[in-house]
């Protein structure tokens, strides 16, 4: 049975690693629904957050293949109930639409969005939330003529008390000191 999984992949920041990781998905015919990369809390280590719809069996095989990459330190897979996640969406509308009534302003308040920038020509609105929420606001704002719309990929943290990667690195360090 297919379901949504969020993968957290930690690596060093090397040229070509993103290509290596996405090739693993391509070979297994798994579409990436969302992908974000950023620095992690640990200096020198980057985090990939990837969302896929697949079976548990396929995602487990995928994780094993990803962890075989030389520059990948560790990879984890999570279901929606194991993480807290958000996306950011930006909407650009004509300022004229904002000034011709209070409907856009009402939508901004109703959806917990905020106005980032206002010029004579356009207004940029930001909404942070789940994909369903940002899409719903887009559909409502589009009645007023959205000029541009963009949504980020997912960012996520686990509901666990401890950072998994930090614990994993401490374990590796301890094993190394035992071998020395």
Buried (B, 14 or more C-beta within 10 A) or exposed (E): EEEBBBBBBBBEEEEEBBEBBBEBBEEBEBEBBBBBBEEBEBEEBBBBBBBBBBEEEBBEBBBEBBBEBEBBBBBBBBEBEBBEBBBBBBBBBBBEBBEEEEBBEEBBEEBEBEEEEEEEEBBBBBBBBEBEBBBBBBEBBEEBEBEEBEBBBBBBEBEEEEBBBEEBBEEEEEEEEEEE
